[in-house]
Amino acid sequence: EMAEQEARWKESYDLLLGENEKLKSSGAEALLAAQWRHRYEACLKEKEDAITNWNMEKEKVVELQDSRKKVDAGKYESRYRDLKE
């Protein structure tokens, strides 16, 4: 997985390096604006996806905690009664 991440970083770096070379050679402000807009939209989508995934995982944790409490409640009640007797 680390090698895959490193390959993605290299690919992104090479892409960015190429874009920067184009900008330096042409001086196109419109291209620069489009590049930043694309980056912004990609980051915004990543953020929204991360928030969605985080909320889903948070709901799973709450459900697991609730189910665990229900399982434990009956088990410990019977243990308590056994000890009390």
DSSP file (Angstrom, degrees, kcal/mol; ACC not computed):
  #  RESIDUE AA STRUCTURE BP1 BP2  ACC     N-H-->O    O-->H-N    N-H-->O    O-->H-N    TCO  KAPPA ALPHA  PHI   PSI    X-CA   Y-CA   Z-CA
    1    1 A E     >        0   0    0      0, 0.0     4,-2.4     0, 0.0     5,-0.2   0.000 360.0 360.0 360.0 -37.3    0.0    0.0    0.0
    2    2 A M  H  >  +     0   0    0      1,-0.2     4,-2.5     2,-0.2     5,-0.2   0.894 360.0  51.3 -64.0 -38.6    2.9    2.4    0.7
    3    3 A A  H  > S+     0   0    0      2,-0.2     4,-2.2     1,-0.2    -1,-0.2   0.889 109.5  50.4 -66.2 -37.8    4.3    1.7   -2.7
    4    4 A E  H  > S+     0   0    0      2,-0.2     4,-2.3     1,-0.2    -2,-0.2   0.918 111.1  48.3 -64.6 -42.9    0.9    2.5   -4.3
    5    5 A Q  H  X S+     0   0    0     -4,-2.4     4,-2.4     1,-0.2    -2,-0.2   0.911 111.0  50.7 -63.5 -41.9    0.7    5.7   -2.3
    6    6 A E  H  X S+     0   0    0     -4,-2.5     4,-2.4     1,-0.2    -1,-0.2   0.894 109.3  51.4 -62.9 -39.4    4.2    6.7   -3.4
    7    7 A A  H  X S+     0   0    0     -4,-2.2     4,-2.5     2,-0.2    -1,-0.2   0.897 109.7  49.7 -64.8 -39.9    3.4    6.0   -7.0
    8    8 A R  H  X S+     0   0    0     -4,-2.3     4,-2.6     2,-0.2    -2,-0.2   0.907 110.8  50.0 -64.8 -40.4    0.3    8.2   -6.7
    9    9 A W  H  X S+     0   0    0     -4,-2.4     4,-2.7     2,-0.2    -2,-0.2   0.916 111.3  48.7 -62.8 -42.3    2.4   11.0   -5.2
   10   10 A K  H  X S+     0   0    0     -4,-2.4     4,-2.9     2,-0.2    -2,-0.2   0.915 111.5  49.5 -63.9 -42.5    5.0   10.6   -8.0
   11   11 A E  H  X S+     0   0    0     -4,-2.5     4,-2.3     2,-0.2    -2,-0.2   0.924 113.2  46.3 -62.0 -44.7    2.2   10.8  -10.6
   12   12 A S  H  X S+     0   0    0     -4,-2.6     4,-2.6     2,-0.2    -2,-0.2   0.901 112.9  50.4 -64.3 -40.7    0.7   13.9   -9.0
   13   13 A Y  H  X S+     0   0    0     -4,-2.7     4,-2.9     2,-0.2    -2,-0.2   0.936 110.9  48.1 -62.4 -47.0    4.1   15.5   -8.8
   14   14 A D  H  X S+     0   0    0     -4,-2.9     4,-2.2     1,-0.2    -1,-0.2   0.895 112.7  49.3 -61.9 -39.9    4.9   14.8  -12.4
   15   15 A L  H  X S+     0   0    0     -4,-2.3     4,-2.4    -5,-0.2    -1,-0.2   0.933 113.2  46.0 -63.8 -46.3    1.6   16.2  -13.5
   16   16 A L  H  X S+     0   0    0     -4,-2.6     4,-2.6     1,-0.2    -2,-0.2   0.894 110.8  53.0 -64.0 -40.6    2.0   19.3  -11.4
   17   17 A L  H  X S+     0   0    0     -4,-2.9     4,-2.1     2,-0.2    -1,-0.2   0.915 110.3  48.1 -61.2 -43.5    5.6   19.8  -12.7
   18   18 A G  H  X S+     0   0    0     -4,-2.2     4,-2.1     2,-0.2    -2,-0.2   0.911 111.5  49.8 -63.4 -42.7    4.3   19.6  -16.3
   19   19 A E  H  X S+     0   0    0     -4,-2.4     4,-2.3     1,-0.2    -2,-0.2   0.906 110.1  50.6 -63.2 -41.4    1.5   22.1  -15.6
   20   20 A N  H  X S+     0   0    0     -4,-2.6     4,-2.5     1,-0.2    -1,-0.2   0.891 108.5  52.1 -64.8 -38.8    4.0   24.5  -14.0
   21   21 A E  H  X S+     0   0    0     -4,-2.1     4,-2.1     2,-0.2    -1,-0.2   0.904 109.1  50.5 -63.3 -40.6    6.3   24.3  -16.9
   22   22 A K  H  X S+     0   0    0     -4,-2.1     4,-2.6     1,-0.2     5,-0.4   0.923 111.3  48.7 -61.3 -43.7    3.4   25.1  -19.3
   23   23 A L  H  X S+     0   0    0     -4,-2.3     4,-2.5     1,-0.2    -2,-0.2   0.902 111.2  49.1 -65.4 -40.6    2.5   28.1  -17.2
   24   24 A K  H  < S+     0   0    0     -4,-2.5    -1,-0.2     1,-0.2    -2,-0.2   0.876 115.6  43.7 -66.1 -36.3    6.0   29.4  -17.1
   25   25 A S  H  < S+     0   0    0     -4,-2.1    -2,-0.2    -5,-0.2    -1,-0.2   0.865 126.4  28.5 -79.6 -35.3    6.4   29.0  -20.8
   26   26 A S  H  < S-     0   0    0     -4,-2.6    -3,-0.2    -5,-0.2    -2,-0.2   0.762  84.6-144.8 -98.7 -26.4    3.1   30.5  -21.9
   27   27 A G     <  +     0   0    0     -4,-2.5     2,-0.8    -5,-0.4    -4,-0.1   0.763  35.9 168.2  68.8  23.7    2.3   32.9  -19.1
   28   28 A A     >  -     0   0    0     -6,-0.3     4,-1.6    -5,-0.2    -1,-0.2  -0.607  23.0-173.0 -79.7 110.8   -1.4   32.0  -19.4
   29   29 A E  H  > S+     0   0    0     -2,-0.8     4,-2.6     1,-0.2    -1,-0.2   0.839  85.6  57.8 -69.9 -32.4   -3.3   33.3  -16.5
   30   30 A A  H  > S+     0   0    0      1,-0.2     4,-2.4     2,-0.2    -1,-0.2   0.890 105.5  50.1 -64.9 -38.3   -6.5   31.5  -17.6
   31   31 A L  H  > S+     0   0    0      2,-0.2     4,-2.3     1,-0.2    -1,-0.2   0.899 110.5  49.9 -66.0 -40.5   -4.7   28.2  -17.5
   32   32 A L  H  X S+     0   0    0     -4,-1.6     4,-2.4     2,-0.2     5,-0.2   0.921 110.9  49.2 -63.0 -44.7   -3.5   29.0  -14.0
   33   33 A A  H  X S+     0   0    0     -4,-2.6     4,-2.3     1,-0.2    -2,-0.2   0.910 111.7  48.8 -62.1 -42.1   -7.0   29.9  -12.8
   34   34 A A  H  X S+     0   0    0     -4,-2.4     4,-2.5     2,-0.2    -1,-0.2   0.885 109.8  52.8 -64.6 -38.9   -8.4   26.7  -14.3
   35   35 A Q  H  X S+     0   0    0     -4,-2.3     4,-2.3     2,-0.2    -2,-0.2   0.933 112.0  44.1 -62.6 -46.5   -5.6   24.7  -12.6
   36   36 A W  H  X S+     0   0    0     -4,-2.4     4,-2.6     2,-0.2    -2,-0.2   0.872 111.9  53.0 -68.3 -36.1   -6.4   26.1   -9.2
   37   37 A R  H  X S+     0   0    0     -4,-2.3     4,-2.6    -5,-0.2    -1,-0.2   0.928 109.7  49.2 -62.7 -43.8  -10.2   25.8   -9.8
   38   38 A H  H  X S+     0   0    0     -4,-2.5     4,-2.2     1,-0.2    -2,-0.2   0.916 112.3  48.1 -61.5 -44.1   -9.6   22.1  -10.6
   39   39 A R  H  X S+     0   0    0     -4,-2.3     4,-2.6     2,-0.2     5,-0.2   0.911 111.4  50.5 -62.6 -43.3   -7.5   21.6   -7.5
   40   40 A Y  H  X S+     0   0    0     -4,-2.6     4,-2.6     1,-0.2    -2,-0.2   0.935 111.5  47.1 -60.8 -47.6  -10.1   23.4   -5.3
   41   41 A E  H  X S+     0   0    0     -4,-2.6     4,-2.2     1,-0.2    -1,-0.2   0.883 112.4  50.1 -64.2 -38.6  -12.9   21.2   -6.7
   42   42 A A  H  X S+     0   0    0     -4,-2.2     4,-2.3    -5,-0.2    -1,-0.2   0.921 112.8  46.5 -65.5 -43.4  -10.9   18.0   -6.2
   43   43 A C  H  X S+     0   0    0     -4,-2.6     4,-2.5     2,-0.2    -2,-0.2   0.898 111.1  52.1 -65.2 -40.6  -10.1   19.0   -2.6
   44   44 A L  H  X S+     0   0    0     -4,-2.6     4,-2.5     2,-0.2    -1,-0.2   0.911 110.4  48.0 -62.7 -42.5  -13.7   19.9   -1.9
   45   45 A K  H  X S+     0   0    0     -4,-2.2     4,-2.7     2,-0.2    -2,-0.2   0.913 111.2  50.7 -64.5 -42.6  -14.9   16.5   -3.1
   46   46 A E  H  X S+     0   0    0     -4,-2.3     4,-2.5     2,-0.2    -2,-0.2   0.907 111.0  49.5 -60.6 -41.2  -12.2   14.7   -1.0
   47   47 A K  H  X S+     0   0    0     -4,-2.5     4,-2.5     2,-0.2    -2,-0.2   0.934 111.7  47.5 -63.8 -46.2  -13.3   16.7    2.0
   48   48 A E  H  X S+     0   0    0     -4,-2.5     4,-2.4     1,-0.2    -2,-0.2   0.903 113.0  49.1 -62.5 -41.3  -17.0   15.9    1.4
   49   49 A D  H  X S+     0   0    0     -4,-2.7     4,-2.7     2,-0.2    -1,-0.2   0.910 111.3  49.8 -63.4 -42.3  -16.2   12.2    0.9
   50   50 A A  H  X S+     0   0    0     -4,-2.5     4,-2.6     2,-0.2    -2,-0.2   0.905 111.3  48.5 -64.3 -41.7  -14.1   12.1    4.1
   51   51 A I  H  X S+     0   0    0     -4,-2.5     4,-2.6     2,-0.2    -1,-0.2   0.915 112.2  49.3 -64.7 -42.8  -16.9   13.7    6.1
   52   52 A T  H  X S+     0   0    0     -4,-2.4     4,-2.2     2,-0.2    -2,-0.2   0.934 113.5  45.9 -61.5 -46.6  -19.4   11.2    4.7
   53   53 A N  H  X S+     0   0    0     -4,-2.7     4,-2.4     1,-0.2    -2,-0.2   0.900 112.3  51.4 -63.5 -41.1  -17.1    8.3    5.5
   54   54 A W  H  X S+     0   0    0     -4,-2.6     4,-2.4     1,-0.2    -1,-0.2   0.917 110.2  48.7 -62.7 -43.8  -16.4    9.6    9.0
   55   55 A N  H  X S+     0   0    0     -4,-2.6     4,-2.2     2,-0.2    -1,-0.2   0.891 111.0  50.6 -64.5 -39.0  -20.1   10.0    9.7
   56   56 A M  H  X S+     0   0    0     -4,-2.2     4,-2.0     2,-0.2    -2,-0.2   0.920 112.4  46.4 -63.9 -43.5  -20.9    6.5    8.5
   57   57 A E  H  X S+     0   0    0     -4,-2.4     4,-2.2     1,-0.2    -2,-0.2   0.878 110.3  53.7 -66.2 -37.3  -18.1    5.1   10.7
   58   58 A K  H  X S+     0   0    0     -4,-2.4     4,-2.2     1,-0.2    -1,-0.2   0.906 108.3  49.8 -63.5 -41.2  -19.3    7.1   13.6
   59   59 A E  H  X S+     0   0    0     -4,-2.2     4,-2.5     1,-0.2    -1,-0.2   0.893 108.9  52.6 -64.2 -39.4  -22.8    5.7   13.2
   60   60 A K  H  X S+     0   0    0     -4,-2.0     4,-2.6     1,-0.2    -2,-0.2   0.914 108.8  50.0 -61.4 -42.4  -21.4    2.2   13.1
   61   61 A V  H  X S+     0   0    0     -4,-2.2     4,-2.7     2,-0.2    -2,-0.2   0.919 110.7  48.8 -62.9 -44.1  -19.6    2.8   16.3
   62   62 A V  H  X S+     0   0    0     -4,-2.2     4,-2.6     2,-0.2    -1,-0.2   0.918 112.0  49.3 -62.6 -43.3  -22.7    4.1   18.0
   63   63 A E  H  X S+     0   0    0     -4,-2.5     4,-2.5     2,-0.2    -2,-0.2   0.915 112.2  48.2 -62.6 -42.7  -24.7    1.1   16.8
   64   64 A L  H  X S+     0   0    0     -4,-2.6     4,-2.4     2,-0.2    -2,-0.2   0.904 111.7  49.7 -64.4 -41.0  -22.0   -1.3   18.0
   65   65 A Q  H  X S+     0   0    0     -4,-2.7     4,-2.3     2,-0.2    -2,-0.2   0.919 112.0  48.3 -63.4 -43.0  -21.9    0.4   21.4
   66   66 A D  H  X S+     0   0    0     -4,-2.6     4,-2.0     2,-0.2    -2,-0.2   0.922 113.5  46.0 -63.9 -44.3  -25.7    0.2   21.7
   67   67 A S  H  X S+     0   0    0     -4,-2.5     4,-2.2     1,-0.2    -1,-0.2   0.879 112.0  52.2 -67.4 -36.0  -25.8   -3.4   20.8
   68   68 A R  H  X S+     0   0    0     -4,-2.4     4,-2.9    -5,-0.2     5,-0.2   0.894 108.0  51.5 -65.8 -39.6  -22.9   -4.2   23.2
   69   69 A K  H  X S+     0   0    0     -4,-2.3     4,-2.4     2,-0.2    -1,-0.2   0.901 109.7  50.0 -63.3 -40.4  -24.8   -2.4   26.0
   70   70 A K  H  X S+     0   0    0     -4,-2.0     4,-1.2     2,-0.2    -2,-0.2   0.916 113.7  44.9 -65.2 -42.5  -27.9   -4.5   25.3
   71   71 A V  H  X S+     0   0    0     -4,-2.2     4,-1.4     1,-0.2    -2,-0.2   0.934 117.0  44.8 -65.5 -46.4  -25.9   -7.8   25.3
   72   72 A D  H  X S+     0   0    0     -4,-2.9     4,-2.8     1,-0.2     5,-0.3   0.829 103.3  66.0 -68.4 -32.7  -23.9   -6.8   28.4
   73   73 A A  H  X S+     0   0    0     -4,-2.4     4,-1.7     1,-0.2    -1,-0.2   0.939 107.0  38.6 -58.9 -50.5  -27.0   -5.6   30.3
   74   74 A G  H  X S+     0   0    0     -4,-1.2     4,-1.9     1,-0.2    -1,-0.2   0.882 116.0  53.2 -68.2 -37.6  -28.7   -8.9   30.6
   75   75 A K  H  X S+     0   0    0     -4,-1.4     4,-1.7     1,-0.2    -2,-0.2   0.927 113.2  41.2 -65.2 -46.4  -25.4  -10.8   31.2
   76   76 A Y  H  X S+     0   0    0     -4,-2.8     4,-2.6     2,-0.2    -1,-0.2   0.796 109.9  58.5 -76.2 -27.8  -24.3   -8.6   34.1
   77   77 A E  H  X S+     0   0    0     -4,-1.7     4,-2.4    -5,-0.3    -1,-0.2   0.938 108.9  44.8 -64.7 -44.4  -27.7   -8.5   35.6
   78   78 A S  H  X S+     0   0    0     -4,-1.9     4,-2.2     2,-0.2    -2,-0.2   0.884 113.6  50.4 -67.8 -36.8  -27.8  -12.3   35.8
   79   79 A R  H  X S+     0   0    0     -4,-1.7     4,-2.4     2,-0.2    -1,-0.2   0.903 110.2  50.8 -64.1 -41.3  -24.3  -12.3   37.2
   80   80 A Y  H  X S+     0   0    0     -4,-2.6     4,-2.4     1,-0.2    -2,-0.2   0.931 110.9  47.7 -62.0 -46.2  -25.2   -9.7   39.8
   81   81 A R  H  X S+     0   0    0     -4,-2.4     4,-1.5     1,-0.2    -1,-0.2   0.888 110.7  52.1 -63.8 -38.7  -28.2  -11.7   40.9
   82   82 A D  H  < S+     0   0    0     -4,-2.2    -1,-0.2     1,-0.2    -2,-0.2   0.915 112.1  45.8 -63.2 -42.8  -26.1  -14.9   41.1
   83   83 A L  H  < S+     0   0    0     -4,-2.4    -2,-0.2     1,-0.2    -1,-0.2   0.878 109.1  55.8 -66.6 -37.1  -23.6  -13.1   43.3
   84   84 A K  H  <        0   0    0     -4,-2.4    -1,-0.2     1,-0.3    -2,-0.2   0.828 360.0 360.0 -66.3 -31.3  -26.3  -11.6   45.5
   85   85 A E     <        0   0    0     -4,-1.5    -1,-0.3    -5,-0.2    -2,-0.2   0.481 360.0 360.0 -78.2 360.0  -27.8  -15.0   46.3
